[in-house]
Amino acid sequence: MTVPVLDVRHLSVQFKTDSGLIQAVNDVSFQVASGQTLGIVGESGSGKSVTALSVMDLIPNPPGEITQGEIFFRAEEETPSVNLRTVSLSTMQKLRGEKISMIFQEPMSSLNPVYTCGFQLTEAIRQHKDLTPEIAAQQAISRLQEVKLLNSDEELYAEIQSVQPDWKDDQILAEVEHRKQEILNRYPHELSGGQLQRIMIAMAIACDPTLLIADEPTTALDVTVQARILNLLRELRDRRGMGMIFITHDLGIIAEIADQVAVMYQGKIVEYGSVWDIFSNPQHPYTQGLLACRPSPHKRLRQLPTVSDFMEVVPNAAGDPQIRAKVHDNGQVLAFQTVVSAEEAATRLSTLQRQGPLLRVEDVRVGYPIRGVFGNVQRHIMAVNGVSFDIFQGETFGLVGESGCGKTTLGRALLKLIPAMGGHVWFNGQDVLAQRGTSLRKLRRDMQYIFQDPFSSLDPRMSVGAAIAEPLKIHNVARSRANQHERVAYLLERVGLDASYMRRFPHEFSGGQRQRICVARALALNPQFIICDESVSALDVSVQAQVLNLLKELQAEFNLTYLFISHDLAVVKFMSDRIMVMNQGKLEELGPADQIYYEPQREYTQRLIEAIPIGNLERIQELQAARR
């Protein structure tokens, strides 16, 4: 019998808080074999990250404490397993980083902004190996080439030779060394999110670990970058024979990388099995809900299923919460039966277009100045370059593209939150870009913005009631305190929150609840047009489904018009009547949602679609066959 790399038995972790003990992990057991990936999936607060931190012995004590369980780890194939709960601190420090490595969710907060990436990578290598700085730097370059942040020496040589055919061999070799050194000298802020994540992976594999823990390593990345990172992790696992734990809230991503799956809910593993069994025949209602609530690009539902459609939590005789599957008519969840046909979508779009545009964008250009030594503007980097389109009353207009393509810049320019260099934005016949002062403020009553990060867009010192009432005060609507209170209470209840929550502060809410608060604030002035800028990208798939359903319900009730910005084509296709694809500041493709998805005309759009983690059985079979 093969001894696993990691064997966790009956692990329990609790945290002491002002409101009492919180059982974060409750009697969890699992194994990870060499060359195998265990996917741990669940919503925020389910105990995924706490389980991973327990393996690394990184639970802060106090307030956290591992109350029971054993964690057996085998560093080498020929060595016996050791119990990480009983080893000395010095032994654990040696294992951590050298034999057990972890990739954290947010690379920017994991890297020190005042040190170069090369310094931090070589530091990670020299921490566990007695090497000179020169040899450590060589190994750092090798790791960057392994994670494909830097081409191999042969590829660099060929690339330079093709551009400089007259150069001699020593000149080309010198340029190869220069380019290798250049990547080491970059600071974190000089790299993109995908590049930073590759730096983190390079640091994690620097000392050839036996076990790699990846905690939500692709959550904030574009689908194309996410696909490249997943491919990279699969290649590293197979080539090195590493055991891997991959933590995420998205079962679509789990299908791309996992062999075994543990589904966690409220600190417990509620379902455990092979990736094929979990996807082909999920047994637990929570797993069924997670699988169902992610938008499918292949069919458009009128409303997304949510986890609450599949299960409910009820107390037993002792008062402890128990999960119970919901029973539906004919054994089906209602949302599954409400597929929007292609004919219905086409009829709706035709009806919308007969009304004429609510928003007309003509040749909008936005550039960021590059200044010289003396502060003079030398040139502009064009973030948005000559974009034109119309949005019709009651329409959801999807805007997709990779990070840096100009989506958010365009959205902010439409409300004149940032200045445009040229073009026109006509809203209800008025040119937004020509408005100033009182006329601009009056126009913005009908145009609202929901930002990507709800926490940073809410003042932490202001109660949510005051935050929602603030637009009413600015625009002199509902002037009396009683009227404002009544309006705020109505808005909170309309987005699914209790009116009593208005006295609470942002830190007292979950991410999904904070996003609902931002939706309520955007609705305060009864706007006609709302820009949703990546407003669900950081949410769990179950919470994401709730917010998307809410946005659709509000649109139907108030005849709202949305510009829905996202890098996730599956989400955009669920929401949108038409989709515009942006690339490098320009309009790449524009058309009805089904046409863009099923008949893309541009290669860039095709790449975006191919990168969507579908998570179906055919894809699982394809990946398993490739490993045989």
C-alpha positions as CSV (number, residue, x, y, z in Angstrom):
1,M,0.0,0.0,0.0
2,T,1.3,3.4,-1.0
3,V,2.0,5.8,1.9
4,P,0.4,9.2,1.3
5,V,2.4,12.4,1.3
6,L,-0.1,13.9,3.7
7,D,-2.6,12.1,6.0
8,V,-4.8,14.4,8.1
9,R,-6.9,12.6,10.8
10,H,-9.8,14.1,12.8
11,L,-8.5,17.7,12.7
12,S,-10.4,20.3,14.7
13,V,-9.6,24.0,15.0
14,Q,-11.4,26.6,17.1
15,F,-11.1,30.3,17.6
16,K,-11.8,32.3,20.7
17,T,-13.8,35.5,20.0
18,D,-15.6,38.1,22.0
19,S,-18.9,36.3,21.2
20,G,-17.6,32.9,22.2
21,L,-15.9,29.9,20.6
22,I,-16.1,29.4,16.8
23,Q,-15.5,25.9,15.5
24,A,-13.7,26.7,12.3
25,V,-12.7,23.1,11.4
26,N,-14.6,20.1,12.8
27,D,-13.3,16.5,12.7
28,V,-11.8,16.7,9.2
29,S,-9.8,13.8,7.7
30,F,-8.3,13.4,4.2
31,Q,-5.2,12.1,2.4
32,V,-3.0,13.4,-0.5
33,A,-0.8,11.1,-2.5
34,S,2.3,11.9,-4.6
35,G,1.4,13.4,-8.0
36,Q,-2.2,13.8,-6.9
37,T,-4.3,16.9,-6.4
38,L,-6.9,17.1,-3.7
39,G,-9.4,19.9,-4.3
40,I,-11.0,21.5,-1.3
41,V,-14.1,23.4,-2.2
42,G,-16.6,25.4,-0.3
43,E,-17.9,28.9,0.4
44,S,-16.0,31.6,2.4
45,G,-16.0,30.6,6.1
46,S,-16.3,26.9,5.4
47,G,-12.9,26.2,6.9
48,K,-10.8,25.6,3.7
49,S,-8.0,28.1,4.4
50,V,-7.9,27.2,8.1
51,T,-7.4,23.6,7.2
52,A,-4.4,24.5,5.0
53,L,-2.9,26.8,7.6
54,S,-3.2,24.0,10.1
55,V,-1.0,21.8,7.9
56,M,1.6,24.6,7.7
57,D,1.3,25.2,11.5
58,L,0.4,28.8,10.8
59,I,-2.8,29.1,13.0
60,P,-2.3,32.2,15.2
61,N,-2.5,31.1,18.8
62,P,-4.2,33.0,20.4
63,P,-7.0,33.3,19.2
64,G,-6.8,30.0,17.2
65,E,-6.0,26.5,18.5
66,I,-5.9,23.0,17.1
67,T,-7.9,21.2,19.6
68,Q,-7.6,17.6,18.2
69,G,-6.2,15.6,15.3
70,E,-3.0,14.4,13.8
71,I,-1.2,15.5,10.6
72,F,1.2,12.9,9.2
73,F,3.6,14.1,6.5
74,R,6.2,12.1,4.5
75,A,9.0,14.4,3.2
76,E,10.7,11.7,1.1
77,E,9.5,8.5,-0.5
78,E,12.1,6.4,1.5
79,T,11.6,8.2,4.8
80,P,8.8,7.5,7.4
81,S,6.0,9.9,8.0
82,V,6.2,12.3,10.9
83,N,3.4,13.8,12.9
84,L,3.5,17.6,12.3
85,R,1.6,18.1,15.6
86,T,4.5,16.8,17.7
87,V,7.7,17.8,15.8
88,S,9.9,20.6,17.2
89,L,9.6,24.2,16.1
90,S,13.0,24.1,14.4
91,T,11.9,20.9,12.5
92,M,8.7,22.5,11.4
93,Q,10.4,25.7,10.3
94,K,12.8,23.5,8.1
95,L,9.9,21.6,6.6
96,R,7.8,24.7,6.0
97,G,9.0,26.2,2.7
98,E,11.4,23.4,1.9
99,K,9.1,20.4,1.8
100,I,5.7,22.0,2.3
101,S,5.0,25.2,0.3
102,M,2.0,27.4,0.1
103,I,0.7,29.8,-2.6
104,F,-1.5,32.4,-1.0
105,Q,-4.5,34.0,-2.6
106,E,-3.4,37.6,-3.0
107,P,0.2,37.8,-4.5
108,M,0.5,41.6,-4.1
109,S,0.0,41.4,-0.3
110,S,2.3,38.3,-0.1
111,L,5.3,40.1,-1.7
112,N,7.1,43.0,-0.1
113,P,6.7,46.1,-2.3
114,V,10.1,47.6,-1.3
115,Y,12.2,44.7,-2.5
116,T,12.7,43.4,-6.0
117,C,11.1,40.1,-7.0
118,G,14.5,38.7,-7.6
119,F,15.7,39.5,-4.1
120,Q,12.6,37.9,-2.6
121,L,12.9,34.8,-4.7
122,T,16.6,34.3,-4.0
123,E,15.9,34.9,-0.3
124,A,13.4,32.1,-0.3
125,I,16.0,29.8,-1.9
126,R,18.9,30.7,0.4
127,Q,16.6,30.4,3.5
128,H,16.7,26.6,3.0
129,K,19.9,26.1,1.0
130,D,23.5,27.1,1.7
131,L,24.2,28.8,-1.6
132,T,26.2,31.8,-2.7
133,P,24.1,34.8,-4.0
134,E,25.3,34.1,-7.6
135,I,24.2,30.4,-7.6
136,A,20.9,31.3,-5.8
137,A,20.3,33.9,-8.6
138,Q,20.9,31.2,-11.2
139,Q,18.4,28.9,-9.5
140,A,15.9,31.8,-9.3
141,I,16.2,32.3,-13.1
142,S,15.7,28.6,-13.6
143,R,12.5,28.6,-11.5
144,L,11.2,31.7,-13.4
145,Q,11.8,29.8,-16.7
146,E,10.0,26.7,-15.2
147,V,6.9,28.8,-14.4
148,K,7.2,30.3,-17.9
149,L,7.6,33.9,-16.7
150,L,10.8,33.9,-18.6
151,N,11.7,32.1,-21.8
152,S,14.5,29.5,-21.8
153,D,18.0,30.5,-22.8
154,E,17.6,28.9,-26.2
155,E,14.2,30.7,-26.8
156,L,15.7,34.0,-25.7
157,Y,18.7,33.5,-28.0
158,A,16.5,32.7,-31.0
159,E,14.2,35.6,-30.2
160,I,17.0,38.1,-30.0
161,Q,18.7,36.7,-33.1
162,S,15.5,37.1,-35.1
163,V,15.3,40.8,-34.2
164,Q,19.0,41.5,-34.4
165,P,20.4,39.2,-37.2
166,D,23.6,41.2,-37.5
167,W,24.6,40.7,-33.9
168,K,27.5,38.5,-33.0
169,D,27.2,35.5,-30.7
170,D,28.7,37.3,-27.7
171,Q,26.4,40.3,-28.2
172,I,23.3,38.0,-28.2
173,L,24.5,36.1,-25.1
174,A,25.1,39.4,-23.3
175,E,21.5,40.5,-24.2
176,V,20.2,37.1,-22.9
177,E,21.9,37.7,-19.6
178,H,20.6,41.3,-19.5
179,R,17.0,40.2,-20.0
180,K,17.3,37.5,-17.3
181,Q,18.7,40.1,-14.9
182,E,16.0,42.6,-15.8
183,I,13.1,40.3,-14.6
184,L,14.9,39.8,-11.3
185,N,15.3,43.6,-10.9
186,R,11.6,44.3,-11.2
187,Y,9.4,45.3,-8.3
188,P,6.0,43.7,-7.6
189,H,4.1,46.8,-8.8
190,E,5.8,46.5,-12.2
191,L,4.2,43.1,-12.9
192,S,0.6,42.1,-13.7
193,G,-1.6,39.9,-11.5
194,G,-0.8,36.8,-13.5
195,Q,3.0,37.5,-13.5
196,L,2.9,38.1,-9.7
197,Q,1.2,34.8,-9.2
198,R,3.9,33.1,-11.3
199,I,6.5,34.7,-9.0
200,M,4.6,33.2,-6.0
201,I,4.6,29.8,-7.7
202,A,8.3,30.1,-8.4
203,M,9.0,30.9,-4.7
204,A,6.8,27.9,-3.6
205,I,8.6,25.4,-5.8
206,A,12.1,26.9,-5.3
207,C,13.2,24.2,-2.9
208,D,11.5,21.2,-4.6
209,P,8.7,20.7,-2.1
210,T,6.9,17.3,-1.7
211,L,3.6,19.0,-1.0
212,L,2.2,22.3,-2.5
213,I,-0.8,24.0,-1.1
214,A,-2.5,26.5,-3.4
215,D,-5.1,28.7,-1.6
216,E,-7.4,30.4,-4.1
217,P,-4.5,31.1,-6.5
218,T,-6.6,32.2,-9.4
219,T,-9.6,33.9,-7.8
220,A,-8.8,37.5,-8.9
221,L,-7.3,36.6,-12.3
222,D,-8.8,36.8,-15.8
223,V,-10.1,33.6,-17.3
224,T,-7.3,33.5,-19.8
225,V,-4.6,34.0,-17.2
226,Q,-6.4,31.6,-14.9
227,A,-6.3,28.9,-17.6
228,R,-2.5,29.4,-18.0
229,I,-1.9,29.2,-14.2
230,L,-4.0,26.0,-14.0
231,N,-2.1,24.5,-16.9
232,L,1.2,25.4,-15.3
233,L,0.2,23.9,-11.9
234,R,-0.8,20.6,-13.7
235,E,2.5,20.5,-15.5
236,L,4.5,21.1,-12.4
237,R,2.6,18.5,-10.4
238,D,3.0,15.8,-13.1
239,R,6.7,16.6,-13.9
240,R,7.7,16.8,-10.2
241,G,5.4,14.2,-8.8
242,M,4.3,16.7,-6.1
243,G,1.2,16.2,-3.9
244,M,-1.1,19.2,-4.2
245,I,-4.0,20.7,-2.2
246,F,-5.9,23.2,-4.3
247,I,-8.4,25.4,-2.5
248,T,-11.2,27.2,-4.3
249,H,-14.9,28.1,-4.1
250,D,-15.5,27.3,-7.7
251,L,-16.2,23.7,-8.7
252,G,-15.6,24.6,-12.4
253,I,-11.9,25.2,-11.5
254,I,-11.8,22.0,-9.4
255,A,-12.8,20.0,-12.5
256,E,-9.7,21.4,-14.2
257,I,-7.1,20.3,-11.7
258,A,-8.3,17.9,-9.0
259,D,-8.2,14.1,-8.7
260,Q,-10.0,13.9,-5.4
261,V,-12.4,16.5,-4.0
262,A,-13.4,17.4,-0.4
263,V,-16.5,19.6,-0.2
264,M,-16.5,21.6,3.1
265,Y,-19.4,23.3,4.7
266,Q,-19.4,25.0,8.2
267,G,-16.0,23.4,9.1
268,K,-17.0,19.8,8.1
269,I,-16.3,17.7,5.0
270,V,-19.8,16.9,3.8
271,E,-18.7,15.0,0.7
272,Y,-15.5,13.3,-0.3
273,G,-14.6,11.3,-3.4
274,S,-13.0,11.3,-6.9
275,V,-13.6,14.3,-9.1
276,W,-15.6,12.0,-11.5
277,D,-17.9,10.8,-8.7
278,I,-18.5,14.3,-7.3
279,F,-19.4,15.7,-10.7
280,S,-21.3,12.8,-12.1
281,N,-23.3,11.8,-9.0
282,P,-23.1,14.4,-6.2
283,Q,-24.8,13.0,-3.1
284,H,-25.0,16.0,-0.7
285,P,-27.5,18.8,-1.4
286,Y,-24.7,21.4,-0.7
287,T,-22.5,19.9,-3.4
288,Q,-25.5,19.8,-5.8
289,G,-26.2,23.5,-5.1
290,L,-22.5,24.5,-5.7
291,L,-22.5,22.7,-9.0
292,A,-25.8,24.2,-10.1
293,C,-25.3,27.9,-9.1
294,R,-22.4,28.8,-11.5
295,P,-23.7,30.2,-14.8
296,S,-23.4,27.7,-17.6
297,P,-22.3,29.2,-20.9
298,H,-24.2,26.5,-22.8
299,K,-27.7,27.5,-21.7
300,R,-29.3,30.7,-20.4
301,L,-31.5,30.3,-17.3
302,R,-34.0,33.0,-16.4
303,Q,-32.7,32.7,-12.8
304,L,-29.7,30.9,-11.3
305,P,-30.2,28.2,-8.8
306,T,-28.7,28.9,-5.4
307,V,-27.5,26.6,-2.6
308,S,-30.7,27.5,-0.6
309,D,-32.7,25.9,-3.4
310,F,-31.2,22.6,-2.6
311,M,-30.9,22.6,1.2
312,E,-32.0,24.2,4.4
313,V,-30.3,24.2,7.8
314,V,-32.7,23.3,10.6
315,P,-31.8,22.7,14.3
316,N,-32.2,19.2,15.7
317,A,-33.6,18.3,19.2
318,A,-30.4,19.4,20.8
319,G,-30.4,22.7,19.0
320,D,-27.5,21.9,16.7
321,P,-27.8,22.9,13.0
322,Q,-28.6,20.0,10.7
323,I,-28.6,20.1,6.9
324,R,-31.8,18.9,5.2
325,A,-32.3,18.5,1.4
326,K,-35.3,20.4,0.0
327,V,-37.9,18.5,-1.9
328,H,-39.3,20.2,-5.0
329,D,-42.2,19.4,-7.4
330,N,-41.2,16.6,-9.7
331,G,-37.8,16.5,-7.9
332,Q,-36.6,19.6,-9.8
333,V,-35.5,23.0,-8.8
334,L,-37.7,25.6,-10.5
335,A,-34.8,27.5,-12.0
336,F,-33.7,24.5,-14.0
337,Q,-37.0,24.6,-15.8
338,T,-36.8,28.2,-16.9
339,V,-34.3,28.2,-19.8
340,V,-34.5,31.3,-22.0
341,S,-34.7,30.1,-25.6
342,A,-32.7,31.7,-28.4
343,E,-36.0,32.9,-30.0
344,E,-37.1,34.6,-26.8
345,A,-33.7,36.4,-26.4
346,A,-33.8,37.6,-30.0
347,T,-37.4,38.9,-29.6
348,R,-36.4,40.8,-26.4
349,L,-33.4,42.4,-28.0
350,S,-35.4,43.4,-31.1
351,T,-38.0,45.1,-28.8
352,L,-35.4,46.9,-26.9
353,Q,-33.7,48.3,-30.0
354,R,-37.0,49.7,-31.4
355,Q,-37.0,52.1,-28.4
356,G,-33.8,53.9,-29.5
357,P,-30.6,54.2,-27.4
358,L,-30.6,55.5,-23.8
359,L,-26.8,55.9,-24.0
360,R,-24.9,56.6,-27.1
361,V,-21.1,56.5,-27.0
362,E,-19.2,58.0,-30.0
363,D,-15.4,57.8,-30.5
364,V,-14.5,58.0,-26.8
365,R,-10.8,58.2,-26.1
366,V,-9.0,58.2,-22.7
367,G,-5.3,58.4,-22.3
368,Y,-2.9,58.5,-19.4
369,P,0.0,61.0,-19.7
370,I,3.6,60.0,-19.7
371,R,5.6,62.9,-18.3
372,G,9.3,63.7,-18.8
373,V,11.9,64.8,-16.3
374,F,10.6,68.3,-16.1
375,G,6.9,67.3,-15.8
376,N,6.1,68.0,-19.5
377,V,3.7,65.5,-21.2
378,Q,5.7,63.5,-23.7
379,R,3.0,61.1,-24.9
380,H,-0.2,59.3,-23.8
381,I,-0.9,55.7,-23.2
382,M,-4.3,55.1,-24.7
383,A,-6.5,53.1,-22.3
384,V,-9.6,53.6,-24.5
385,N,-9.0,54.4,-28.2
386,G,-12.0,55.4,-30.3
387,V,-14.8,53.2,-28.9
388,S,-18.4,53.7,-30.1
389,F,-21.6,51.8,-29.2
390,D,-25.3,52.2,-28.1
391,I,-27.1,50.9,-25.1
392,F,-30.9,50.7,-25.2
393,Q,-33.4,51.4,-22.3
394,G,-33.9,48.2,-20.2
395,E,-30.9,46.4,-21.8
396,T,-28.0,44.7,-20.1
397,F,-25.0,45.5,-22.2
398,G,-22.0,43.2,-21.3
399,L,-18.5,44.4,-21.6
400,V,-15.7,41.8,-21.4
401,G,-12.0,41.6,-21.8
402,E,-8.8,40.9,-20.0
403,S,-7.3,43.1,-17.3
404,G,-5.8,46.2,-18.8
405,C,-8.1,46.2,-21.9
406,G,-9.8,49.4,-20.8
407,K,-13.1,48.1,-19.4
408,T,-13.1,50.0,-16.1
409,T,-11.5,53.1,-17.6
410,L,-14.3,53.2,-20.2
411,G,-17.0,52.7,-17.5
412,R,-15.6,55.6,-15.4
413,A,-15.3,57.9,-18.4
414,L,-19.0,57.4,-19.2
415,L,-19.9,59.0,-15.9
416,K,-17.0,61.6,-16.2
417,L,-15.4,60.1,-13.1
418,I,-12.1,60.4,-15.1
419,P,-11.6,62.9,-18.0
420,A,-11.8,61.8,-21.6
421,M,-9.5,63.1,-24.3
422,G,-12.2,63.2,-26.9
423,G,-15.5,61.8,-28.1
424,H,-19.1,62.1,-26.9
425,V,-21.3,60.3,-24.4
426,W,-25.0,61.1,-25.1
427,F,-27.4,60.2,-22.2
428,N,-31.0,61.0,-22.7
429,G,-29.9,63.5,-25.4
430,Q,-27.3,65.3,-23.2
431,D,-23.6,65.1,-23.7
432,V,-22.2,63.9,-20.4
433,L,-18.7,64.9,-21.2
434,A,-19.8,68.5,-21.8
435,Q,-21.6,68.9,-18.5
436,R,-20.1,70.6,-15.4
437,G,-21.1,71.5,-11.9
438,T,-24.8,71.5,-11.1
439,S,-25.8,70.1,-14.5
440,L,-23.4,67.2,-14.2
441,R,-24.6,66.4,-10.7
442,K,-28.2,66.5,-11.8
443,L,-27.4,64.1,-14.7
444,R,-25.6,61.7,-12.3
445,R,-28.8,61.2,-10.4
446,D,-29.8,58.9,-13.2
447,M,-26.4,57.3,-13.7
448,Q,-24.9,55.2,-10.9
449,Y,-21.9,53.0,-10.4
450,I,-21.4,49.7,-8.4
451,F,-17.7,49.2,-7.9
452,Q,-15.8,46.0,-7.8
453,D,-14.7,45.9,-4.2
454,P,-17.7,46.7,-1.9
455,F,-15.5,47.0,1.2
456,S,-13.2,49.8,-0.2
457,S,-16.2,51.6,-1.7
458,L,-17.9,51.9,1.7
459,D,-16.6,54.2,4.4
460,P,-15.7,52.0,7.4
461,R,-16.5,54.8,9.8
462,M,-20.0,55.3,8.4
463,S,-23.0,53.0,9.2
464,V,-24.5,51.4,6.2
465,G,-27.7,53.3,6.7
466,A,-25.8,56.6,6.5
467,A,-23.9,55.3,3.4
468,I,-27.2,54.5,1.6
469,A,-28.8,57.9,2.7
470,E,-25.8,59.9,1.6
471,P,-26.9,60.2,-2.1
472,L,-30.3,61.3,-0.8
473,K,-28.7,64.2,1.1
474,I,-26.3,65.2,-1.7
475,H,-29.2,65.5,-4.2
476,N,-31.7,66.9,-1.7
477,V,-34.1,64.0,-2.0
478,A,-36.3,62.8,0.9
479,R,-35.0,65.8,3.0
480,S,-36.6,64.9,6.3
481,R,-34.8,62.3,8.5
482,A,-38.0,60.3,8.7
483,N,-38.3,60.1,4.9
484,Q,-34.6,59.1,4.6
485,H,-35.0,56.4,7.2
486,E,-38.1,55.1,5.5
487,R,-36.3,55.0,2.1
488,V,-33.2,53.3,3.5
489,A,-35.3,50.7,5.2
490,Y,-37.1,50.0,2.0
491,L,-33.9,49.7,0.0
492,L,-32.3,47.3,2.5
493,E,-35.3,45.1,2.5
494,R,-35.5,45.2,-1.3
495,V,-32.0,43.8,-1.6
496,G,-32.7,41.0,0.9
497,L,-31.3,42.6,4.1
498,D,-33.1,43.4,7.3
499,A,-34.0,47.1,7.9
500,S,-32.4,46.9,11.4
501,Y,-29.0,46.4,9.7
502,M,-28.8,50.2,8.9
503,R,-27.1,50.8,12.2
504,R,-24.3,48.4,11.5
505,F,-20.9,49.1,10.0
506,P,-19.4,47.6,6.8
507,H,-17.0,45.3,8.7
508,E,-20.0,43.5,10.3
509,F,-21.2,42.1,6.9
510,S,-20.0,39.3,4.6
511,G,-18.8,40.1,1.1
512,G,-22.1,39.3,-0.5
513,Q,-24.0,41.4,2.0
514,R,-21.7,44.4,1.4
515,Q,-22.3,44.1,-2.3
516,R,-26.0,44.1,-1.7
517,I,-25.5,47.3,0.4
518,C,-23.7,48.9,-2.6
519,V,-26.6,47.8,-4.9
520,A,-29.1,49.5,-2.4
521,R,-27.0,52.7,-2.4
522,A,-26.9,52.7,-6.2
523,L,-30.7,52.4,-6.3
524,A,-31.3,55.2,-3.7
525,L,-32.0,57.9,-6.4
526,N,-34.1,55.7,-8.7
527,P,-31.5,55.8,-11.5
528,Q,-32.2,54.8,-15.1
529,F,-28.6,53.5,-15.8
530,I,-26.2,51.5,-13.6
531,I,-22.6,50.5,-14.3
532,C,-21.8,47.2,-12.6
533,D,-18.0,47.0,-12.6
534,E,-16.8,43.5,-11.8
535,S,-19.4,43.6,-9.1
536,V,-19.5,39.8,-8.5
537,S,-15.9,38.7,-9.4
538,A,-14.7,38.4,-5.8
539,L,-17.8,36.6,-4.5
540,D,-18.3,32.9,-3.8
541,V,-20.3,31.2,-6.7
542,S,-23.3,30.7,-4.4
543,V,-23.3,34.4,-3.3
544,Q,-22.6,35.5,-6.9
545,A,-25.7,33.7,-8.0
546,Q,-27.8,35.5,-5.4
547,V,-26.5,38.9,-6.4
548,L,-26.9,38.2,-10.2
549,N,-30.5,37.1,-9.6
550,L,-31.1,40.2,-7.5
551,L,-29.8,42.5,-10.3
552,K,-32.1,40.8,-12.8
553,E,-35.1,41.1,-10.4
554,L,-34.4,44.8,-9.9
555,Q,-34.0,45.4,-13.6
556,A,-37.5,43.8,-14.3
557,E,-39.1,45.9,-11.4
558,F,-37.5,49.3,-12.2
559,N,-36.7,49.0,-15.9
560,L,-33.1,49.5,-15.2
561,T,-30.4,49.6,-17.9
562,Y,-27.0,48.0,-17.0
563,L,-23.5,48.2,-18.4
564,F,-22.2,44.9,-16.9
565,I,-18.4,44.8,-16.9
566,S,-16.6,41.5,-16.2
567,H,-13.8,39.3,-17.4
568,D,-16.0,36.2,-17.0
569,L,-17.8,35.4,-20.2
570,A,-20.1,32.8,-18.5
571,V,-21.4,35.4,-16.1
572,V,-21.7,38.1,-18.8
573,K,-23.6,35.7,-21.1
574,F,-26.1,34.9,-18.3
575,M,-26.8,38.6,-17.6
576,S,-26.5,40.3,-21.1
577,D,-28.6,40.9,-24.1
578,R,-25.6,42.0,-26.1
579,I,-21.8,41.7,-25.4
580,M,-19.0,43.9,-26.5
581,V,-15.4,42.5,-26.3
582,M,-12.6,44.9,-25.7
583,N,-8.9,44.4,-26.4
584,Q,-6.1,46.9,-25.8
585,G,-8.4,49.8,-25.6
586,K,-10.4,49.1,-28.7
587,L,-13.7,47.4,-29.6
588,E,-12.8,43.9,-30.7
589,E,-16.3,42.5,-31.3
590,L,-19.9,43.4,-30.6
591,G,-23.1,41.4,-31.0
592,P,-26.0,39.5,-29.4
593,A,-24.8,37.4,-26.4
594,D,-25.5,34.0,-28.1
595,Q,-23.8,35.1,-31.3
596,I,-20.7,36.2,-29.5
597,Y,-20.5,32.9,-27.6
598,Y,-21.5,30.4,-30.3
599,E,-20.2,32.2,-33.4
600,P,-17.2,34.4,-32.3
601,Q,-15.6,36.2,-35.3
602,R,-12.3,37.2,-33.7
603,E,-9.5,34.9,-32.4
604,Y,-9.3,37.0,-29.2
605,T,-12.9,36.3,-28.4
606,Q,-12.4,32.6,-29.1
607,R,-9.5,32.5,-26.6
608,L,-11.7,34.1,-23.9
609,I,-14.4,31.5,-24.5
610,E,-12.0,28.5,-24.5
611,A,-10.5,29.7,-21.2
612,I,-13.9,29.4,-19.3
613,P,-13.6,26.5,-16.8
614,I,-16.8,24.6,-17.8
615,G,-16.5,21.8,-15.3
616,N,-18.5,19.2,-17.2
617,L,-17.9,15.4,-17.4
618,E,-16.4,15.6,-20.9
619,R,-13.7,18.0,-19.7
620,I,-12.9,15.7,-16.7
621,Q,-12.6,12.7,-19.1
622,E,-10.3,14.7,-21.4
623,L,-8.0,15.7,-18.6
624,Q,-7.9,12.2,-17.1
625,A,-7.1,10.7,-20.5
626,A,-4.2,13.1,-21.0
627,R,-2.6,11.9,-17.7
628,R,-2.7,8.3,-18.7
